[in-house]
Amino acid sequence: MMDRTLATAARRLNARHGGRRHLPPLVMLTDRLRLPDPLAAAAGLPAGSIVILRDGDLPAGQRLTLGVELAALCRRRRLVLLVAGDPMLARCLKADGVHWPERRLPIRVRGFATAAAHSLPALIRARRAGVAAALLSPVLPTQSHPGAPCLGVVRFAGLARRAGLPVYALGGIDGATAARLMGSGAIGIAAIGAFRP
């Protein structure tokens, strides 16, 4: 079951923007090491949430199998499915769009898309490319990149305000840290481990 504190904080962040562009407050990213059962985690998300199929290091057949299972679950649960960095797989799965890694973001995106960003120049590129939102990270220290420098809430807020597009907070966000994002300009919360069932 998903952490209610995280969901509540995400809804409050989103409400501050009036649900701008009809973007949901929660984004779950798959990660076979930190979220070994993405199907169970996705099943606990509120309708309308975004699920991003990452796991690009999986063999193609395994990623396809996971994608087919996630796509079916997302349709049943009315979740938005994005495929990270692979528009062909997104079309194959009849996903709702593509999530672009920062280094692979095209000059102009087609359809519904989000992008990863780690700096103001990356946020500006994402805005110019026409993505619906950016996932800005890492906000706080995270298990997926131990010891890596993080933005911190104050710097995140400054970047989010200058981005010119909706920004999700990613990295080190869970039920205990989510309240620190109030007033940061985040449209919602993106996470991996925080959704572990």
N, C-alpha and C positions, 0 to 999 in steps of 0.2 A: 504494500500500500504506500502511495506517495506521501511524503511529509506535508502535512496540512499547513505548517508554518511557511514553507517555501511557496506553496500554491497561493496562500493568502497574500504574501508579500508581492508575488508576481502580479496578481490581480490588482493590487493597489498601485503598483508602478504603471500598469497598463491603463488603469482608470484615469490617471493624471493626464494622459494623452487622449482621453476620450475614445480609446480603442482605435486610434488613428490608423487609417488604411485597413481597418479590419484585421489587424495583426493580433494573433493570440498572445497571451502573457507568458506561455511556457514553450520552450524548445528543448527536446531531448535528442542528444547525439548518441549514436551507437558506438561502442568501443568494446571489442570482445574480451579485453583484459579487465577493464574497470566496470563493465556492465555485461557480465557473462550471459544474462538472459534478457535480451532486449525486447522479446515478445511479451514477457510478463511485465516488464517495466512500462512498455507502451500501453498495455491493457489497463494500467492504472491511471493513465493520463485523462484529463477532462477532454471532452469533445472539442474539436477545433485546434488543439495543440499541434505543434509541428514536430515531426520525427525526421531526423536526418540520418540516412543510411550512410555511414562512413566505411570503416573496415576495408579500405582499399588494398590492404596487404593480404587479404584473404585470397586464396585461389579463385579464379573467375567463377567456377562452378559453385563453390560454397557461397560466394557473395550473391550470386544469382538466386540460389535456394533461399538464403536469408531474405533477399529482396522480395521474392515471391510471397513468402510467409508474412513479411511485414506489410506488403501492399494489401494483402487480403485482410489482415487485422485492421489496418488503417481505414479501409473502406467500411468494414463493419462498425468500427468505433467512431467514424467521422473525424479522423485525424488527417492532417496534411502531411503527405510523404514527399520529402526531397531526397535526391540522390547526390552525394558529394562527388563533384568533379567528373561525372560520367553521363552526359546527356543521352547517349545511346541506351544505356541501361535504364535511365529515367523513362525514355519512350517505351522501351520493352516492358517495363513494369506498369506503364500508364500512371506514373507518379505525377504529382502536382507541379513538380519543377526540379530545379537543380540548385545545390549549394556549392558555391565556388570557393576553393582554397585561394588564399590571397595571391599566390604566385601564378595561378592558372586562370585568373579572372579575365574573360575576354573584354575587348574594348566596349562592346555593346552586348547585353544579354537579351535572350528571347524568352518570352513567357515569364512566369513567376520564378524569381531567383533570390537567393540570399548570398552573402559573401563573408568570408573570414577576414578580419582586419586586426592589425596589431599596432597601428600608428595613424596619425592624421593623414599622411599621404595615401595610405591604403584606404582610409574612409573616403577620401576625395575621389579616388579611382572607382570605388564601389558606387558612389553617388553618380558619377559621370557614366558609368556602365549601365545604370538604370535598374539596379537591384532594389527589391522591396525593403530590405533591411540588412544591416551588417551585424555580425557577432564579434564584438570587440573583446580581446583577451590578451593575456590573463589579467583579470581584475585583482585577484588575491592569490596567494600561494596555492598551488594545485598539485595533487598527487601525480598527475600525468606528466608534469615537467618539474620535478623536485629541484629546488635551488635556483630555478630560472627567475630572472627579475620580473616583478609584476607591476602593473600600473598603479594600484592602490585606488581607493574610491575617489579621492579628490582629482587625481589626474584623469581617471576614467570619465568623471563628470565633465571636466573641461573639454575632453575630446568629443564626448557625446553631444555636447551643446554646439560644437563647431562643425559637426559632421554634415549637417544638412540632409540627413536621412534618419529613419528610426534605427536605434542601436540597442541590441540585446547585450547584457552583461554575461560574460562567460569566464569561468576559471575561479575555482575555490568557493563557488556560491552554493550554499546549502541552507537548510532551515535556520541554522544558527547565525549565518552571516548575511542573509538576504535583507534584513531590516536596515543594514548599513547603506543600502542602495537608494533609500527614500530620498528624493530630491536630487538624484544624480542625473536625471534625464534619460535613464534607461526605459525602453518601451516594455521590457520584460526580462526574463531570466532564461539563459541557456545553460544546460548542465549535462553531466554524464553520471557520475557516481551518486549524485543527490537523488537520482531516480531509481536506485537499486531497490528492488522489492524486499 
